[in-house]
Structures are given as structure tokens and as C-alpha cells.
Amino acid sequence: MAVTTHPGEPARAEDRPHSLRPPPRSHHDRHVLTSTVDVFGAAHWLLTERAPQPGGEGLPFDALVVSVHPGGDVELTELSAVRARWPHLDRLPDGRFVVAASRARRYEDANQVQVFDALGRETSSFSVGDAIEHLLVDEAGHIWVGHFDENPAGIRRWSATGRLAWTSDGARIPGLFDCYALNVSGTAAWACPYTDFPLVEIRPNRPDRPVRVWANRIRGAKAAAVHGERVAFYGGYGEERDRLAHGELTETSVEPKEVGLLTLPDGPAPGRRHVVSRGSRIYVQAEPFTAWGVFDLSR
């Protein structure tokens, strides 16, 4: 992807890493339900024969996961009896897949999250609560969930068996009503929540200070990348949806630096965006969601 700065601001080099996309033969006659990039840099697409139908018609359904690994190897996995109409997808370190329904009207619904083995068979299911905005798996196999504003749970970390392992309740994160941005890398998470948009670092295994908070003036970002003391926020409201705002971390706040635009490898594109944050990287998709562009803050 390319970075273009606003006039009068320091110039930055263009960043044009490769795009991640599935081989054409795997998806030309299928519908892309969702896609993600896992903590190890592999991209995954969840494909079905047709788009979801109103009223839940056609549930459950069989689906195909196409995985493209960083070296270019392609892997196909058939999943049986997927129940999520609007799913989130990620992969556990042992090769299993997690598929979760973004909406769970009944919190006692034990079937919201499905875990599938390498042969595509469901091995377990559990609930993590309604209104999932982000679902990302870390290197230790924990499942991080960030909720949007219809669920006050905020940010939580679950085991792959459905045990609640950490919650933002009592963490003193200011203005946590909607998890706008969530970045999971290694075993830590970074977040930028609505309404105050602080940058939040979460390391549950750090006993002295599991949560750190930096005040932040950059509003509305949908993704955040972190590299050392540098941070980049992607997205915003209205015409700022392709904004890339850079900052540096001080002891208590994010100090804004240059602001630019992030464009996809094929140039600006209309329509919705789908983003995933992983460490120093922000992965961006535009419709029809068949390719990921990559911005790396460490370059």
C-alpha cells in the first residue's frame, strides 16, 4: 500500500509490500463470508456457495477455508455445519479454526463460538457474548474479543475451551463503550476504544501493571499498529476513512506526528473496508474482500 502525506508535512517513503490473496480457482464461484490474518501472518478466507439468506435460511452450512501462509503455501480446509450467519474467523496455534457469530441475542447460547479441528469437524462450542466487533487469537491460543456498544463487556480474553481468562472490568480504561480498534500480537493486545480513544496496552500476565493507558487526540481509528515508541492509527470518520495518523508514545500520551492517506495496491477504492491489526502491521481489505494489502510501521 502507498502512504501519501498531507502538504507541508514530512515526506514518507511509499510502502508497497505484496498483497495476500487466495488462488483464483479457490474462490471464483464462491461467496467470501469473511477473512482474517492470524497472529503468524497467514491469511484465511471463509467461503460458501452463496451469500447468507434472510431469516437464517440455510443454516447450518458447509464452508471452505482457504489459507495462504507467508511463504505462499496454500491450504484448504472443509468445515462442516457452520452456524454463524455473520461470522468472525481465526486460527489457533495448533491448527484448529475458530468461527464465531457476531450476534448472540441470548447470552446463554452455547453455540455462538465453534472450534473445528484440522479435519473440519466441530470439537467444542461456547458463548463469549453478543456484539462482537473483533475476535483475534494470540500466540498462546487465547481468544481476544472486543465488543461494540450493544454489549458493555468491553474487551475480554478467553481460553480455547471457553473459560474467561481476563476482562476489562475494573481495568480503568477511560471511555470504553465500543472497541473501535484491537491489535493482538504475541500474547499482548492493544486497543483504541470509543469514546475517549486512548491507546491501551493489555498484558494480563504482567503482574505489576497489566494495563497501560496513553491519552490520545486522534479520533475514530479502526486499526492501530505499534512498533517500539511509534504508533499509527488507520481510519476515521467520514472522509478520513483512509487517514493514516502517526504518533510517538510519551510517558502518558500519544504525541501526534504526520498525517497521510493509505491507499490500496490498486489505488483508491470505493466501498467498505475490513481491517486487522497485528503488531506493527495493519492489513486492509476493500470489497470484494479477496485480497489483503499490508502496511508495516516497522519499515
PAZAPA-4460 file (N, C-alpha, C; in steps of 0.05 Angstrom, whole numbers, plus 32768, in hexadecimal, padded with zeros to 4 digits):
% residues 299
    n_x    n_y    n_z   ca_x   ca_y   ca_z    c_x    c_y    c_z   seq   type   mol
   8011   7FE8   8000   8000   8000   8000   8012   8019   8000     1      M     A
   8007   802F   7FF8   8016   8048   7FF6   800E   805B   800B     2      A     A
   8021   806A   8016   801C   807F   8029   8021   809A   801C     3      V     A
   800D   80AC   801E   8010   80C7   8013   800C   80DA   802A     4      T     A
   801F   80EC   802F   801C   80FF   8044   800D   8118   803B     5      T     A
   8002   8126   804E   7FF5   8140   8047   800A   8155   8041     6      H     A
   8003   8169   8031   8017   817E   802A   8023   818B   8043     7      P     A
   803D   8190   8041   804A   819F   8057   8053   818D   806E     8      G     A
   804F   8172   806B   8057   8160   8080   806F   814F   8077     9      E     A
   807E   8143   8089   8095   8133   8081   808E   811D   806D    10      P     A
   809E   811A   8059   8098   8105   8045   809F   80E9   8050    11      A     A
   8090   80D6   8047   8096   80BA   804F   8098   80AA   8036    12      R     A
   80A8   8095   8037   80AB   8084   801F   8092   8074   801B    13      A     A
   808D   806D   8002   8076   805B   7FFC   807C   803F   8006    14      E     A
   8067   8032   800F   806A   8017   8019   8059   8005   8007    15      D     A
   8066   7FF3   7FF8   8058   7FE2   7FE5   805F   7FC4   7FE9    16      R     A
   8058   7FB9   8000   805C   7F9C   8004   8048   7F8D   7FF3    17      P     A
   804C   7F73   7FF1   803A   7F63   7FE1   801E   7F62   7FED    18      H     A
   800A   7F5C   7FDC   7FEF   7F58   7FE5   7FEB   7F3B   7FEB    19      S     A
   7FDA   7F35   7FFE   7FD3   7F19   8005   7FB8   7F14   7FF8    20      L     A
   7FB7   7EFF   7FE8   7F9E   7EF8   7FDA   7F9D   7EDA   7FD6    21      R     A
   7F85   7ECE   7FD6   7F83   7EB1   7FD0   7F86   7EAC   7FB3    22      P     A
   7F8E   7E93   7FAB   7F90   7E8D   7F8F   7F74   7E8F   7F82    23      P     A
   7F72   7E9A   7F69   7F58   7E9E   7F5C   7F46   7E86   7F5B    24      P     A
   7F52   7E6F   7F57   7F41   7E57   7F53   7F32   7E50   7F6D    25      R     A
   7F3B   7E5A   7F84   7F2E   7E53   7F9D   7F16   7E63   7FA3    26      S     A
   7F12   7E7A   7F96   7EFC   7E8C   7F9E   7EEC   7E97   7F87    27      H     A
   7EF2   7E91   7F6E   7EE5   7E9E   7F58   7EC7   7E98   7F57    28      H     A
   7EBE   7E82   7F62   7EA2   7E7B   7F62   7E96   7E7A   7F7E    29      D     A
   7EA3   7E87   7F91   7E9A   7E86   7FAD   7E98   7EA2   7FB9    30      R     A
   7E88   7EA4   7FCE   7E84   7EBD   7FDC   7E97   7EBF   7FF4    31      H     A
   7EA4   7ED6   7FF7   7EB6   7EDB   800E   7EA6   7EE4   8025    32      V     A
   7EA4   7ED3   8039   7E95   7EDA   8052   7EA5   7EEC   8064    33      L     A
   7EBE   7EE5   8068   7ED0   7EF6   8078   7EED   7EEE   8072    34      T     A
   7EFF   7EFE   807C   7F1C   7EF8   8078   7F2B   7F05   808F    35      S     A
   7F43   7EFA   8095   7F53   7F05   80AA   7F70   7EFE   80A5    36      T     A
   7F82   7F0A   80B5   7F9E   7F03   80B5   7FA6   7EFB   80D2    37      V     A
   7FB1   7EE4   80D5   7FB6   7EDA   80F0   7FD0   7EE6   80FC    38      D     A
   7FD6   7EDE   8115   7FEC   7EEA   8123   8007   7EE2   8118    39      V     A
   8008   7ECD   8107   8020   7EC5   80FA   8023   7ECF   80DD    40      F     A
   8010   7EE0   80D4   8012   7EEC   80BA   8005   7EDC   80A4    41      G     A
   7FF7   7EC7   80A9   7FE8   7EB8   8095   7FCC   7EC4   8091    42      A     A
   7FC4   7EC6   8078   7FA9   7ED1   8071   7F96   7EBA   806D    43      A     A
   7F7D   7EBE   8076   7F68   7EAA   8074   7F4E   7EB6   8069    44      H     A
   7F42   7EA8   8056   7F28   7EB0   804B   7F13   7E9A   8051    45      W     A
   7EFC   7EA2   805B   7EE6   7E8F   805F   7ED2   7E92   8048    46      L     A
   7ECF   7E7E   8038   7EC0   7E7F   801F   7EA8   7E6C   8021    47      L     A
   7E92   7E75   8014   7E79   7E65   8012   7E6F   7E66   7FF6    48      T     A
   7E5C   7E55   7FF0   7E51   7E54   7FD5   7E3F   7E6B   7FCF    49      E     A
   7E33   7E77   7FE4   7E22   7E8F   7FDF   7E22   7EA1   7FF7    50      R     A
   7E19   7EB9   7FF3   7E18   7ECD   8009   7E04   7EC5   801E    51      A     A
   7E06   7ECF   8036   7DF2   7EC9   804B   7DD6   7ED2   8043    52      P     A
   7DC3   7EC2   804B   7DA7   7EC8   8044   7D98   7ED5   805B    53      Q     A
   7D84   7EE5   8056   7D74   7EF2   806B   7D67   7EDD   807D    54      P     A
   7D65   7EE4   8097   7D57   7ED2   80A9   7D65   7EB9   80B1    55      G     A
   7D7F   7EB7   80AA   7D8E   7E9F   80B2   7D89   7E87   80A0    56      G     A
   7D7D   7E8B   8089   7D78   7E74   8077   7D93   7E69   806E    57      E     A
   7D96   7E4F   806D   7DAE   7E42   8064   7DC2   7E3D   807A    58      G     A
   7DBB   7E42   8093   7DCD   7E3B   80AA   7DC6   7E20   80B5    59      L     A
   7DDA   7E10   80BD   7DF7   7E14   80B9   7DFF   7E0E   809D    60      P     A
   7E18   7E14   8096   7E22   7E10   807B   7E3F   7E06   807C    61      F     A
   7E47   7DFA   8066   7E63   7DF2   8064   7E73   7E09   8057    62      D     A
   7E8C   7E0C   805E   7E9C   7E22   8054   7EB9   7E18   804E    63      A     A
   7EC7   7E28   803F   7EE3   7E22   8038   7EF4   7E39   8043    64      L     A
   7F09   7E31   8051   7F1D   7E45   805A   7F35   7E42   8047    65      V     A
   7F3D   7E58   803A   7F55   7E59   802A   7F6A   7E68   803A    66      V     A
   7F80   7E5C   803F   7F96   7E68   804F   7FAE   7E6C   803D    67      S     A
   7FB9   7E84   803E   7FD2   7E8B   802F   7FE7   7E92   8044    68      V     A
   7FFC   7E82   8046   8010   7E86   805A   8025   7E9A   8050    69      H     A
   8035   7EA6   8062   8048   7EBB   805A   805B   7EB3   8044    70      P     A
   8062   7E99   8042   8074   7E90   802D   8066   7E8B   8013    71      G     A
   804B   7E8D   8012   803C   7E89   7FFA   802D   7E6F   7FF8    72      G     A
   8032   7E5C   800B   8024   7E43   800A   8006   7E47   800F    73      D     A
   7FF6   7E37   8001   7FD9   7E39   8003   7FCE   7E20   8010    74      V     A
   7FBB   7E23   8022   7FAF   7E0D   8030   7F91   7E10   802F    75      E     A
   7F82   7DFA   802A   7F65   7DFA   8029   7F5A   7DE8   803F    76      L     A
   7F46   7DF3   804D   7F39   7DE4   8063   7F1B   7DE6   8060    77      T     A
   7F0D   7DD0   805F   7EF0   7DCF   805D   7EE5   7DCF   8079    78      E     A
   7ED3   7DE2   8080   7EC6   7DE2   809A   7EA9   7DD9   8097    79      L     A
   7EA0   7DC8   80A9   7E85   7DBD   80A8   7E73   7DCA   80BC    80      S     A
   7E5B   7DD1   80B3   7E45   7DDB   80C4   7E4D   7DF5   80D3    81      A     A
   7E55   7E09   80C4   7E5A   7E23   80D0   7E3F   7E31   80D6    82      V     A
   7E3C   7E3D   80EE   7E23   7E48   80F6   7E22   7E67   80F6    83      R     A
   7E38   7E74   80F1   7E39   7E91   80F3   7E31   7E9E   80D9    84      A     A
   7E1C   7EAE   80D9   7E14   7EBC   80C1   7E27   7ED3   80BA    85      R     A
   7E30   7EE2   80CE   7E43   7EF8   80CA   7E5B   7EF1   80DB    86      W     A
   7E6E   7EE2   80D1   7E83   7ED6   80E2   7E9C   7EE7   80E4    87      P     A
   7EAB   7EE1   80FA   7EC7   7EE8   80FD   7ED7   7ECE   80FB    88      H     A
   7EF0   7ED1   80F1   7F00   7EB9   80EC   7F1D   7EBF   80F6    89      L     A
   7F29   7EAA   8102   7F46   7EAB   8108   7F4F   7E8F   810C    90      D     A
   7F6A   7E8C   810E   7F76   7E72   8111   7F86   7E70   812A    91      R     A
   7F83   7E59   8138   7F92   7E54   8150   7FAE   7E4A   8149    92      L     A
   7FC2   7E4D   815B   7FDD   7E45   8154   7FE0   7E27   814D    93      P     A
   7FCE   7E16   8157   7FD0   7DF9   8152   7FC2   7DF2   8138    94      D     A
   7FB8   7E05   8128   7FAC   7DFF   810E   7F8E   7DFF   810E    95      G     A
   7F81   7E00   8125   7F64   7E01   8126   7F5A   7E1C   811E    96      R     A
   7F41   7E1D   8114   7F34   7E36   810C   7F1F   7E3E   8121    97      F     A
   7F1C   7E58   8125   7F07   7E63   8136   7EF4   7E73   8124    98      V     A
   7EDA   7E6D   8124   7EC6   7E7B   8116   7EB1   7E85   812A    99      V     A
   7EAC   7E9F   812B   7E99   7EAA   813F   7E84   7EBC   8132   100      A     A
   7E6C   7EB9   813B   7E56   7ECB   8132   7E5A   7EE6   813F   101      A     A
   7E58   7EFC   8130   7E5B   7F16   813B   7E44   7F1E   814E   102      S     A
   7E2D   7F13   8149   7E16   7F19   815A   7E0D   7F00   8169   103      R     A
   7E07   7F03   8183   7DFC   7EEE   8194   7DE7   7EFB   81A5   104      A     A
   7DCF   7EFA   819D   7DBA   7F09   81AB   7DB6   7EFE   81C7   105      R     A
   7DBB   7EE4   81CA   7DB8   7ED7   81E4   7DD3   7ED0   81EF   106      R     A
   7DDB   7EDC   8205   7DF6   7ED7   8210   7DFA   7EBB   8219   107      Y     A
   7DE5   7EAB   821D   7DE8   7E90   8224   7DEC   7E7D   820C   108      E     A
   7DEC   7E89   81F4   7DEF   7E79   81DC   7E0B   7E6D   81DB   109      D     A
   7E0C   7E53   81DE   7E25   7E44   81DF   7E32   7E3F   81C4   110      A     A
   7E24   7E47   81AF   7E2E   7E3F   8194   7E39   7E57   8184   111      N     A
   7E3E   7E6D   8191   7E47   7E85   8183   7E63   7E82   8177   112      Q     A
   7E75   7E76   8186   7E90   7E72   817D   7E94   7E54   8177   113      V     A
   7E9D   7E4D   815F   7EA3   7E32   8158   7EC1   7E2E   8154   114      Q     A
   7ECC   7E19   815E   7EE8   7E12   815A   7EE9   7DF9   8149   115      V     A
   7EF8   7DFA   8132   7EF9   7DE4   811F   7F16   7DD9   811F   116      F     A
   7F18   7DBE   811D   7F33   7DB2   811B   7F3E   7DB5   80FF   117      D     A
   7F56   7DAA   80FA   7F63   7DAD   80E0   7F54   7D9E   80CA   118      A     A
   7F42   7D8C   80D2   7F31   7D7E   80BE   7F16   7D8B   80BA   119      L     A
   7F12   7DA2   80C7   7EFA   7DB1   80C2   7EE2   7DA8   80D3   120      G     A
   7EE7   7D99   80E8   7ED1   7D8F   80F9   7ED0   7DA0   8112   121      R     A
   7EB7   7DA7   811B   7EB4   7DB6   8133   7EBC   7DA6   814B   122      E     A
   7ECD   7DB1   815C   7ED6   7DA3   8174   7ECB   7DAF   818E   123      T     A
   7EC3   7DC9   818D   7EB7   7DD6   81A4   7EA9   7DEF   819C   124      S     A
   7E98   7DF9   81AE   7E8A   7E12   81A9   7E84   7E20   81C4   125      S     A
   7E82   7E3A   81C3   7E7D   7E49   81DC   7E75   7E66   81D4   126      F     A
   7E6E   7E76   81E7   7E66   7E91   81E2   7E79   7EA5   81EE   127      S     A
   7E7E   7EBC   81E0   7E8E   7ED2   81EB   7E7E   7EEB   81ED   128      V     A
   7E64   7EEB   81E6   7E54   7F02   81E9   7E4E   7F10   81CF   129      G     A
   7E38   7F20   81CF   7E2E   7F2D   81B8   7E41   7F44   81AF   130      D     A
   7E3D   7F4C   8196   7E49   7F65   818B   7E67   7F63   8189   131      A     A
   7E71   7F50   817A   7E8E   7F4D   8175   7E97   7F60   815F   132      I     A
   7EA9   7F72   8166   7EB5   7F83   8152   7ECF   7F77   8147   133      E     A
   7EDF   7F6C   8159   7EF9   7F60   8152   7EFB   7F45   8160   134      H     A
   7F06   7F31   8152   7F0E   7F18   815E   7F29   7F10   8153   135      L     A
   7F3D   7F0F   8164   7F59   7F0A   815C   7F66   7EF6   816F   136      L     A
   7F74   7EE2   8164   7F82   7ECE   8174   7F9F   7ED6   8177   137      V     A
   7FAA   7ED2   818F   7FC7   7ED8   8193   7FD8   7EBF   8191   138      D     A
   7FF2   7EC3   8194   8005   7EAD   8190   8002   7E97   81A5   139      E     A
   7FF6   7E9D   81BC   7FF2   7E88   81D0   7FD7   7E7A   81CD   140      A     A
   7FC7   7E82   81B9   7FAD   7E75   81B5   7F96   7E82   81C4   141      G     A
   7F9B   7E99   81D0   7F85   7EA8   81DD   7F75   7EB6   81C7   142      H     A
   7F5B   7EB9   81CC   7F49   7EC6   81BA   7F41   7EE1   81C6   143      I     A
   7F4A   7EF7   81B8   7F44   7F12   81C1   7F2B   7F1B   81B3   144      W     A
   7F18   7F26   81C2   7EFE   7F30   81B6   7EFA   7F4D   81BF   145      V     A
   7EF6   7F5E   81AB   7EEF   7F7A   81B0   7ED2   7F7E   81A7   146      G     A
   7EC2   7F8A   81B8   7EA5   7F8D   81B3   7E9E   7FA9   81AA   147      H     A
   7E8A   7FAB   8199   7E80   7FC6   8193   7E6B   7FCE   81A8   148      F     A
   7E5F   7FE6   81A4   7E51   7FF2   81BB   7E37   7FE5   81C4   149      D     A
   7E2D   7FD1   81B6   7E15   7FC3   81BF   7E1B   7FAE   81D5   150      E     A
   7E35   7FAB   81DC   7E3D   7F9A   81F2   7E51   7FA8   8203   151      N     A
   7E4B   7FAD   821C   7E5D   7FBD   822D   7E76   7FAD   8237   152      P     A
   7E7A   7F95   822D   7E90   7F84   8236   7EAB   7F8F   822F   153      A     A
   7EAD   7FA0   821B   7EC6   7FAD   8214   7ED9   7F9A   8206   154      G     A
   7EEF   7F93   8213   7F04   7F81   8208   7F08   7F6A   821B   155      I     A
   7F08   7F52   8210   7F0C   7F3A   8221   7F1E   7F26   8212   156      R     A
   7F2C   7F16   8222   7F3D   7F00   8217   7F32   7EE6   8221   157      R     A
   7F2F   7ED3   820F   7F24   7EB8   8215   7F38   7EA3   820E   158      W     A
   7F36   7E8C   821B   7F45   7E74   8213   7F37   7E68   81FB   159      S     A
   7F45   7E55   81EE   7F3A   7E48   81D7   7F24   7E34   81DF   160      A     A
   7F20   7E30   81F9   7F0A   7E1F   8202   7EF3   7E2F   820E   161      T     A
   7EF4   7E4A   820C   7EDE   7E5A   8214   7EE0   7E64   8231   162      G     A
   7EF8   7E63   823D   7EFB   7E6D   8258   7F03   7E8B   8257   163      R     A
   7EF6   7E9C   8266   7EFC   7EB8   8267   7F17   7EBC   8276   164      L     A
   7F2B   7EC6   8268   7F46   7EC8   8274   7F4E   7EE4   827C   165      A     A
   7F41   7EF9   8270   7F46   7F15   8278   7F2F   7F26   826E   166      W     A
   7F29   7F3B   827D   7F14   7F4D   8276   7F1C   7F6A   827C   167      T     A
   7F12   7F7D   826C   7F19   7F99   8270   7F09   7FA5   8287   168      S     A
   7EF7   7F97   8293   7EE9   7FA1   82AA   7EFD   7FA8   82C0   169      D     A
   7EFB   7FC0   82CA   7F0D   7FC9   82DF   7F29   7FD1   82D6   170      G     A
   7F2D   7FD1   82BB   7F48   7FD7   82B1   7F4D   7FF5   82AE   171      A     A
   7F39   8006   82B3   7F3B   8023   82B2   7F44   802C   8296   172      R     A
   7F37   8022   8282   7F3B   802B   8267   7F26   8041   8261   173      I     A
   7F2E   805A   825D   7F1B   806F   825B   7F0A   806D   8241   174      P     A
   7EF0   8071   8244   7EDE   8073   822D   7EDB   805A   821D   175      G     A
   7EDD   8042   822A   7EDB   8029   821B   7EBE   8021   8217   176      L     A
   7EB2   802C   8201   7E97   8025   81FA   7E96   8014   81E0   177      F     A
   7EAB   8015   81D0   7EAB   8008   81B6   7EC9   8003   81AF   178      D     A
   7ED0   7FEA   81AA   7EEC   7FE4   81A4   7EF1   7FEA   8186   179      C     A
   7EF7   8003   817F   7EFB   800B   8163   7F12   7FFC   8156   180      Y     A
   7F29   7FFB   8164   7F41   7FEE   8159   7F4C   7FDA   816D   181      A     A
   7F55   7FC3   8163   7F61   7FAF   8174   7F78   7FA2   8165   182      L     A
   7F8F   7FA1   8171   7FA8   7F96   8166   7FB2   7F80   8178   183      N     A
   7FB4   7F68   816E   7FBE   7F51   817E   7FD7   7F47   8171   184      V     A
   7FED   7F47   8180   8007   7F3E   8176   8016   7F31   818C   185      S     A
   8023   7F1A   8187   802F   7F0B   819C   8019   7F02   81B0   186      G     A
   801C   7F09   81C9   8007   7F03   81DD   7FFB   7F1C   81E9   187      T     A
   8000   7F34   81DC   7FF6   7F4D   81E6   7FE2   7F58   81D3   188      A     A
   7FD3   7F6C   81DD   7FBF   7F7A   81CC   7FC2   7F98   81CF   189      A     A
   7FBB   7FA6   81BA   7FBA   7FC3   81BA   7F9E   7FCB   81B1   190      W     A
   7F92   7FDF   81BC   7F77   7FE7   81B5   7F75   8005   81B4   191      A     A
   7F61   800F   81A4   7F5B   802B   81A3   7F3C   802D   81A3   192      C     A
   7F31   8030   81BB   7F14   802F   81BE   7F06   804A   81BD   193      P     A
   7EED   804A   81B4   7EDB   8060   81B5   7ED0   8062   81D2   194      Y     A
   7ECE   8079   81DE   7ECB   8093   81D2   7EE4   80A5   81D5   195      T     A
   7EF6   809F   81E7   7F0D   80B0   81EC   7F25   80AA   81D9   196      D     A
   7F25   8092   81CD   7F3A   8089   81BA   7F56   8089   81C6   197      F     A
   7F59   8081   81DF   7F74   807D   81E9   7F82   8065   81DB   198      P     A
   7F9C   8065   81DB   7FAB   804D   81D3   7FAF   803D   81EC   199      L     A
   7FA7   8023   81EB   7FA8   8012   8202   7FB9   7FF9   81FC   200      V     A
   7FCD   7FF4   820D   7FDD   7FDB   820B   7FD3   7FC8   8221   201      E     A
   7FCE   7FAF   8219   7FC3   7F9B   822C   7FD6   7F83   822C   202      I     A
   7FE2   7F7E   8243   7FF3   7F66   8247   7FEB   7F59   8261   203      R     A
   7FD7   7F47   8260   7FCC   7F3B   8278   7FE0   7F2C   8289   204      P     A
   7FF6   7F23   827D   800A   7F13   828C   801F   7F25   8299   205      N     A
   801D   7F3F   8295   8030   7F52   82A2   8024   7F5A   82BD   206      R     A
   802F   7F4F   82D3   8022   7F53   82ED   8022   7F70   82F8   207      P     A
   8037   7F7F   82F1   8039   7F9A   82FD   8027   7FAE   82EF   208      D     A
   8022   7FAB   82D5   8013   7FBF   82C6   8007   7FB2   82AD   209      R     A
   7FF2   7FA3   82B1   7FE6   7F94   829A   7FDA   7FA6   8285   210      P     A
   7FD2   7FBF   828C   7FC6   7FD1   8279   7FD4   7FEC   827B   211      V     A
   7FDD   7FF7   8263   7FE8   8012   8262   7FD6   8022   824F   212      R     A
   7FD2   803B   8255   7FC1   804D   8245   7FCF   8066   823E   213      V     A
   7FCE   806E   8224   7FD9   8087   821B   7FC2   8098   8210   214      W     A
   7FC0   80B1   8219   7FAC   80C3   820D   7FB2   80C8   81F0   215      A     A
   7F9D   80CB   81E0   7FA1   80CC   81C3   7F8C   80E0   81B7   216      N     A
   7F95   80F1   81A5   7F84   8105   8198   7F7A   80FC   817D   217      R     A
   7F83   80E6   8173   7F7B   80DC   8158   7F61   80CC   815B   218      I     A
   7F4C   80D5   814E   7F32   80CA   8153   7F29   80B8   813D   219      R     A
   7F1A   80A3   8144   7F0B   8093   8130   7F1B   807D   8121   220      G     A
   7F34   8077   812A   7F44   8064   811B   7F38   8048   811E   221      A     A
   7F39   8038   8108   7F2F   801D   8108   7F45   8008   810B   222      K     A
   7F5E   8011   8109   7F75   7FFF   810C   7F8C   800F   8117   223      A     A
   7F9E   8001   8125   7FB6   800D   8131   7FCD   7FFA   812F   224      A     A
   7FE5   8005   8127   7FFD   7FF6   8126   8011   8002   813A   225      A     A
   8021   7FF1   8146   8035   7FFA   815A   8050   7FEE   8155   226      V     A
   8065   7FFF   8155   8080   7FF5   8152   8092   8006   8164   227      H     A
   809B   7FFA   817A   80AB   8009   818D   809C   8020   8198   228      G     A
   80A6   8038   8195   8099   8050   819F   8088   805D   8189   229      E     A
   8086   8051   8172   8076   805C   815C   805C   804E   815A   230      R     A
   8047   805D   8151   802C   8053   814E   8020   805F   8135   231      V     A
   800F   8050   8127   8000   805A   8110   7FE3   8052   8113   232      A     A
   7FD1   8065   810D   7FB4   8060   810E   7FA9   8063   80F2   233      F     A
   7F99   804F   80EB   7F8D   804F   80D0   7F6F   8052   80D2   234      Y     A
   7F64   8064   80C1   7F47   8067   80C0   7F3E   8080   80D0   235      G     A
   7F24   8086   80CD   7F18   809C   80DA   7EFC   80A0   80D0   236      G     A
   7EF1   80B7   80D7   7ED5   80BC   80D0   7ED3   80CA   80B5   237      Y     A
   7EBE   80C3   80A6   7EB8   80D0   808C   7ECF   80CE   8079   238      G     A
   7ED9   80E5   806F   7EEE   80E6   805B   7F09   80DD   8066   239      E     A
   7F0B   80D7   807F   7F24   80CF   808B   7F27   80B0   808D   240      E     A
   7F17   80A2   807E   7F17   8085   8081   7F31   8078   8078   241      R     A
   7F41   8086   8067   7F5B   807C   805E   7F72   808C   806B   242      D     A
   7F6C   809B   8080   7F81   80AA   808E   7F95   8097   809C   243      R     A
   7FAE   809E   809A   7FC3   8090   80A9   7FD2   80A5   80BA   244      L     A
   7FCC   80A4   80D4   7FD8   80B8   80E6   7FEE   80AC   80F7   245      A     A
   8005   80B8   80F6   801C   80AE   8105   801F   80BD   8120   246      H     A
   802A   80AF   8134   802F   80BB   814D   8046   80AE   815B   247      G     A
   8050   80BA   8171   8065   80AF   8182   805B   80AE   819E   248      E     A
   8063   8099   81AD   805A   8096   81C8   806C   80A5   81DB   249      L     A
   8060   80B5   81EC   806E   80C1   8203   8066   80B1   821B   250      T     A
   806C   80BB   8233   8066   80AC   824B   8047   80A9   824F   251      E     A
   8038   80BE   8247   801B   80BE   824D   8009   80C2   8235   252      T     A
   8014   80C9   821D   8003   80CF   8207   8010   80C7   81EC   253      S     A
   7FFF   80C8   81D7   8008   80C4   81BC   800D   80E0   81B0   254      V     A
   8025   80E6   81A8   802C   8100   819C   8028   80FE   817E   255      E     A
   8014   810C   8173   800F   810A   8156   8026   8114   8145   256      P     A
   802B   8106   812F   8040   810E   811B   8032   8112   8101   257      K     A
   803D   8108   80EB   8031   810E   80D1   8018   80FE   80CC   258      E     A
   8007   8108   80BA   7FEE   80FB   80B2   7FEE   80F8   8094   259      V     A
   7FE6   80E0   808A   7FE6   80DB   806E   7FCE   80CA   8066   260      G     A
   7FCF   80C0   804E   7FBA   80AE   8044   7FC6   8094   803C   261      L     A
   7FB8   807F   8042   7FC1   8064   803C   7FB0   805A   8025   262      L     A
   7FBD   8053   800E   7FAE   8049   7FF7   7FB5   802C   7FF2   263      T     A
   7FA2   801D   7FE7   7FA6   8001   7FE1   7FB8   7FFE   7FC9   264      L     A
   7FC4   7FE6   7FC5   7FD7   7FE2   7FAF   7FCB   7FE9   7F94   265      P     A
   7FB1   7FE6   7F90   7FA5   7FED   7F76   7F9A   8009   7F76   266      D     A
   7FA1   8019   7F8A   7F98   8035   7F8B   7F7F   8038   7F9C   267      G     A
   7F75   8050   7F9F   7F5D   8055   7FAF   7F45   8045   7FA5   268      P     A
   7F35   803B   7FB7   7F1E   802B   7FB0   7F06   8033   7FC1   269      A     A
   7EEE   8033   7FB5   7ED6   803A   7FC4   7ECD   8022   7FD5   270      P     A
   7EB9   8026   7FE5   7EAE   8010   7FF4   7EB9   800C   8010   271      G     A
   7EB1   7FF7   801D   7EB9   7FF2   8038   7ED5   7FE8   803B   272      R     A
   7EE0   7FEB   8053   7EFB   7FE1   8059   7EF9   7FCB   806F   273      R     A
   7F0B   7FB8   806E   7F0D   7FA4   8083   7F2A   7FA5   808C   274      H     A
   7F30   7FA8   80A6   7F4B   7FAC   80B0   7F51   7F98   80C6   275      V     A
   7F6B   7F90   80C7   7F76   7F7F   80DD   7F90   7F8B   80E5   276      V     A
   7F94   7F8F   80FF   7FAD   7F9A   810A   7FBD   7F83   8117   277      S     A
   7FD7   7F81   8110   7FE8   7F6D   811C   8004   7F7A   8121   278      R     A
   800A   7F81   813A   8024   7F8D   8140   8029   7FA6   8130   279      G     A
   803E   7FA6   8120   8045   7FBE   8110   8036   7FBF   80F6   280      S     A
   8025   7FAC   80F1   8018   7FAA   80D7   7FFA   7FB0   80D8   281      R     A
   7FF0   7FBE   80C3   7FD3   7FC1   80BF   7FCD   7FB5   80A4   282      I     A
   7FBB   7FA2   80A4   7FB1   7F95   808C   7F96   7FA1   8084   283      Y     A
   7F93   7FA8   806B   7F7B   7FB6   8061   7F70   7FA8   8049   284      V     A
   7F55   7FA4   804A   7F47   7F99   8033   7F31   7FAC   802A   285      Q     A
   7F2C   7FAD   8010   7F15   7FBB   8005   7F04   7FA7   7FF6   286      A     A
   7EEB   7FAD   7FF2   7EDA   7F9B   7FE3   7EE6   7F94   7FC8   287      E     A
   7EE4   7F7B   7FBF   7ED4   7F65   7FC9   7EE2   7F53   7FDD   288      P     A
   7EF6   7F5E   7FEB   7F03   7F51   8002   7F12   7F37   7FFA   289      F     A
   7F1F   7F38   7FE3   7F2E   7F21   7FDA   7F4D   7F25   7FDD   290      T     A
   7F56   7F3D   7FE5   7F72   7F42   7FE8   7F77   7F54   8000   291      A     A
   7F8E   7F4F   800D   7F97   7F60   8024   7FAE   7F70   801B   292      W     A
   7FAD   7F8B   801F   7FC5   7F9C   801D   7FD1   7F9E   8039   293      G     A
   7FEB   7FA3   8039   7FFA   7FA2   8053   800A   7FBC   8056   294      V     A
   8006   7FCA   806D   8016   7FE0   8075   8026   7FD7   808E   295      F     A
   8041   7FDC   808D   8052   7FD3   80A3   8060   7FEC   80AE   296      D     A
   805A   7FF3   80C7   8066   800A   80D4   8084   8007   80D9   297      L     A
   808E   7FEE   80DA   80AA   7FE9   80DF   80BC   7FEF   80C8   298      S     A
   80B1   7FF3   80B0   80C1   7FF8   8098   80C9   8015   8095   299      R     A
***
